[in-house]
Amino acid sequence: MRAVGLYRFGGPEVLEVIERDVPEPGAGEVRVRVAAATINPTDVALRAGAFAERYSAFAPPWIPGMELAGEIDAVGEGVDWSLGERVIAIVVPARELGGAQAEQVVVPAMSVARAPAGASFEQAATLPMNGLTVRLALDTLALAPGSTLAVTGAAGAVGGYAIELGKRAGLTVIADAAASDEALVRELGADIVVARGDDSAAAIREAFPGGVDAVIDAALLGPPILAAVRDRGTLIAVRPFAGESERGIDISLVLVGDYATNQAALSELSRAAGAGELTLRVADTYPPERAGEAHRRLEVGGVRGRLLVSF
């Protein structure tokens, strides 16, 4: 089978199409014939060597990708899935089998859910990683309805789901956006939109003088956004937080791998997307031979929606 892989860390040029043996599912596992797999910032970080120590435990080539959509084409012992079912899956790529960007991928059956009703494979593939990241963030926060939530990087994939899932939870959502993204962020449901940039924390404080109850920092602003949070509030970080807390603010790092087998959460996200409650955004698709081109585009920034590899 074909996969996108790399034998060394570096720029987009290290990505190539490789041939791997077709993996076989074991007990409690399924194999998915992949139609589409997303390219996320974490894949860029993997390629660039940010996780080199972690991946040193596995012989190259390394295969990136944390989410996919396709059809079940083999099942292991004790699995109820049927061949041909349209599914989405979350994949943890730091393993011998690698990640989602391959023609056939084996995952635990509990990492799989039915694809959203009416969604294309490309649309469906954009949901698992970022949707589960936000679901874990909101579960960690456990905010009561009526609480205030600020979202940075609101026009991005994590930010967009944070707005929509936050509103479904009854929260008041304030989000940042560049002028060119303001209409999009409002359409996603933000109650208040402030200008993206160095002054966003001050703008949030202007709207909520006492500070917001929590921030989901999808833009990785770090310490500067703490000023927007009330005393003893919470900041959710999606990457390790580079700095110290203040005023009793709790900083919680969420790692989507902690929800990699939370099938109930993934299934609910899929149901909500199929019902039109979540927006599945595709920016563009690429064949595996052009994965490096997609990485270059993602690194430039400004992509709205996900880039995907289609097999």
C-alpha positions in Angstrom: 0.0 0.0 0.0 1.0 3.6 -0.5 1.6 6.1 2.4 3.1 9.5 2.9 6.3 9.0 4.9 9.6 10.4 5.9 13.0 8.8 6.6 14.5 12.0 8.1 13.2 15.2 9.7 13.4 18.4 7.8 11.5 20.6 5.4 8.5 19.6 3.2 11.0 18.0 0.7 11.6 15.1 3.1 8.0 13.8 2.5 7.6 11.1 -0.1 5.3 8.3 -1.2 6.4 5.0 0.3 5.3 1.4 0.0 4.3 -0.5 3.1 2.9 -3.9 3.8 -0.9 -3.9 4.3 -1.4 -4.1 8.1 -3.8 -6.7 9.6 -6.1 -5.9 12.4 -5.7 -7.8 15.7 -8.3 -8.4 18.4 -10.4 -5.3 19.1 -9.0 -3.6 16.0 -10.3 -2.6 12.5 -8.7 -1.7 9.3 -9.9 1.3 7.3 -9.5 1.8 3.6 -8.7 5.5 3.7 -10.3 7.9 1.4 -9.0 11.1 3.0 -6.7 12.1 5.8 -6.0 15.6 7.1 -2.8 17.5 7.3 -2.6 19.4 10.6 0.0 21.6 12.3 1.0 18.6 14.4 2.0 16.8 11.2 4.2 19.8 10.2 5.8 19.6 13.7 6.4 15.9 13.3 8.1 16.4 9.9 10.3 19.2 11.2 11.6 17.1 14.1 9.7 18.6 17.0 8.9 15.1 18.3 12.2 13.5 17.3 12.9 12.0 20.7 9.4 10.4 20.8 9.8 8.9 17.3 13.3 7.6 18.0 11.6 4.6 19.5 10.2 3.6 16.0 12.3 2.8 12.9 11.6 5.1 9.9 9.8 5.7 7.7 7.4 7.6 9.9 3.9 8.2 8.7 2.1 11.3 9.8 -1.6 12.0 10.2 -4.0 11.9 13.2 -7.5 11.7 11.6 -9.1 10.0 8.6 -12.3 9.0 6.9 -12.9 5.9 4.8 -14.6 2.4 4.8 -14.0 -0.6 7.1 -12.3 -3.2 5.0 -11.2 -5.7 7.7 -12.1 -6.4 11.3 -10.3 -8.2 14.1 -11.7 -10.7 16.7 -14.4 -9.3 18.9 -15.3 -6.3 16.7 -18.9 -5.5 15.7 -18.1 -3.2 12.8 -19.2 -4.5 9.3 -17.2 -4.3 6.1 -18.0 -1.3 4.0 -19.2 0.9 6.8 -18.3 4.6 6.3 -16.3 5.7 9.3 -14.1 8.4 10.8 -11.2 7.6 13.1 -8.6 9.3 15.3 -5.1 7.9 15.0 -2.1 8.2 17.3 0.8 8.2 14.8 3.6 7.6 17.4 3.6 3.8 16.9 5.1 1.2 14.7 2.2 1.3 12.2 2.4 5.1 12.0 -0.4 7.6 11.3 -3.4 8.2 9.1 -1.8 9.2 5.8 -1.9 5.7 4.3 -4.2 3.8 2.0 -5.0 1.3 4.8 -4.8 2.0 8.5 -5.4 -0.2 11.5 -6.8 1.4 14.6 -8.6 0.3 17.8 -12.3 -0.2 17.2 -13.0 2.3 20.0 -11.2 5.0 17.9 -13.8 4.7 15.2 -17.3 6.2 14.7 -19.7 6.3 11.8 -19.1 9.2 9.4 -21.4 12.2 9.7 -24.6 11.8 7.7 -24.4 13.5 4.4 -20.8 14.4 4.6 -18.2 13.6 2.0 -15.1 11.7 3.1 -13.0 14.8 2.9 -15.5 16.8 5.1 -15.8 13.9 7.6 -12.0 13.5 8.0 -11.7 17.1 9.4 -13.7 16.2 12.5 -11.9 13.7 14.8 -8.7 15.4 15.9 -9.8 18.9 16.4 -13.3 18.0 17.4 -12.1 15.7 20.1 -9.5 18.3 21.2 -12.3 20.8 21.9 -14.5 18.1 23.5 -11.7 17.3 25.9 -11.1 21.0 26.6 -14.7 21.7 27.4 -15.0 18.5 29.5 -11.9 19.7 31.4 -13.4 23.1 32.0 -16.8 21.8 33.0 -18.2 25.4 32.8 -21.8 26.0 33.8 -24.2 27.4 31.2 -23.9 31.2 31.1 -20.2 31.1 31.8 -17.9 33.2 29.6 -15.4 31.5 27.2 -12.8 33.3 25.1 -11.4 31.5 22.1 -8.1 32.6 20.4 -7.3 31.5 16.8 -11.1 31.4 16.4 -11.0 31.1 12.6 -8.9 27.9 12.7 -10.1 24.4 13.0 -9.8 24.1 16.8 -11.2 27.6 17.3 -14.2 27.0 15.0 -15.2 23.9 16.9 -14.6 25.7 20.2 -17.1 28.4 19.2 -19.8 25.9 18.0 -19.4 23.4 20.9 -19.1 26.2 23.4 -22.4 27.7 22.2 -24.1 24.3 22.3 -23.0 24.1 26.0 -24.8 27.4 26.7 -21.6 29.5 27.1 -21.1 33.1 26.1 -18.3 33.0 23.6 -15.9 35.9 22.8 -13.5 35.2 19.9 -10.7 36.9 18.2 -10.4 37.4 14.4 -8.6 39.3 11.7 -10.8 41.7 9.9 -10.9 39.3 6.9 -12.2 36.5 9.2 -14.7 38.4 11.3 -17.7 37.4 9.2 -16.7 33.7 9.4 -16.3 33.8 13.1 -19.6 35.5 13.6 -21.2 32.9 11.4 -19.8 30.2 13.5 -21.7 31.7 16.4 -19.4 33.9 18.4 -21.3 36.4 20.6 -18.6 39.0 20.5 -15.6 39.3 18.1 -12.5 41.3 19.0 -9.5 42.1 16.8 -6.8 39.5 16.6 -3.4 40.6 17.8 -1.4 41.9 20.7 -4.3 43.9 22.1 -6.8 41.0 22.2 -6.6 40.4 25.9 -7.3 44.1 26.6 -10.2 44.0 24.2 -11.6 41.0 26.0 -11.3 42.8 29.3 -13.1 45.8 27.8 -16.1 43.5 27.0 -15.8 41.6 30.3 -14.1 43.9 32.9 -13.9 41.1 35.5 -12.2 38.8 33.0 -13.6 35.7 31.3 -14.1 32.4 33.1 -11.8 30.5 30.7 -9.8 30.7 27.5 -9.2 28.1 24.9 -5.9 29.3 23.5 -5.9 27.7 20.0 -3.6 30.5 18.7 -0.9 29.5 21.2 -0.7 33.1 22.5 0.6 31.9 25.9 1.2 34.3 28.8 -0.1 37.5 27.1 -3.7 36.1 27.0 -3.7 35.4 30.8 -4.7 39.1 31.2 -8.1 38.2 29.7 -8.9 35.6 32.4 -10.5 36.3 35.7 -8.8 35.6 39.0 -8.8 31.8 39.6 -10.1 31.2 36.1 -8.7 28.6 33.6 -6.6 28.6 30.5 -6.7 25.6 28.2 -3.4 25.1 26.3 -3.2 22.8 23.3 0.6 22.8 23.4 2.9 23.0 26.5 2.5 26.5 28.1 5.7 28.5 27.9 5.5 30.6 31.0 4.1 30.9 34.5 0.5 31.4 35.7 -0.8 34.4 37.7 -3.7 35.3 40.0 -4.4 31.7 40.7 -5.3 30.9 37.1 -5.3 27.2 36.4 -3.4 26.2 33.2 -4.5 22.8 31.8 -2.8 21.2 28.9 -5.2 19.0 26.8 -3.8 16.2 24.6 -6.2 14.6 22.1 -4.5 11.3 22.6 -6.3 11.1 26.0 -9.6 10.9 24.1 -8.3 8.6 21.3 -10.5 5.7 22.4 -13.5 7.8 23.6 -15.9 6.4 21.0 -18.9 8.0 22.7 -17.5 11.5 22.3 -16.4 10.8 18.7 -19.9 9.4 17.9 -21.6 12.4 19.4 -19.4 14.8 17.4 -20.3 12.9 14.2 -24.0 13.0 15.0 -23.8 16.8 15.6 -21.9 17.3 12.4 -24.5 15.3 10.5 -27.3 17.3 12.0 -25.6 20.6 10.9 -24.6 21.6 14.4 -20.9 21.6 13.5 -19.2 23.0 10.4 -16.9 20.7 8.5 -14.5 22.9 6.6 -12.3 21.7 3.7 -9.7 24.1 2.3 -8.2 21.8 -0.4 -7.2 18.3 -1.2 -3.9 16.9 -2.5 -2.7 13.5 -3.9 -0.1 11.9 -1.6 2.6 12.8 -4.1 2.0 16.5 -3.4 1.9 16.3 0.4 5.0 18.5 0.6 3.2 21.2 -1.3 0.3 21.1 1.2 2.8 21.4 4.1 4.3 24.5 2.5 0.9 26.0 2.2 0.0 25.3 5.8 3.2 26.8 7.0 2.5 30.0 5.2 -0.6 30.4 7.3 -4.1 31.8 6.6 -5.6 28.5 5.6 -9.3 28.4 6.6 -10.5 24.8 6.8 -8.3 21.7 6.6 -5.9 20.5 3.9 -6.2 16.8 3.1 -4.4 14.0 1.4 -6.9 11.9 -0.7 -6.2 8.3 -1.7 
